[in-house]
């Protein structure tokens, strides 16, 4: 479920409400067990245990995966309007929140003119 939260940018309740028939269970070679009910508190408790076991001191929650999903997309050059749509935000301001935590590599940014000059040579 944590992989769904991060890999799809789901909210906790969106993840919990995924139904078995929504998934292709043949892609899970690790288990032939079908689990039908999961409560959000179970996932939250499992995450808390994992965070403590990993020695992470910063506050983390299931929603942290959603934030990481959006931030990493933006860091990888995905257009903010695409991220806005994936996140389901009606207002771009909600998506812009993720830009303040992005790693900024200002020296690595090149001018569009540089690209044109390289193409001419």
ZILIN-V400168 format. One record per pair of residues at least 24 apart in sequence whose C-alpha atoms are under 6 Angstrom apart, sorted by the first residue. I is the first residue (numbers start at 0). J is the second residue. If there is no record, write none. Layout:
((I	J) (I	J))
This chain:
((4	64) (5	64) (5	65) (5	68) (8	65) (8	68) (70	97))
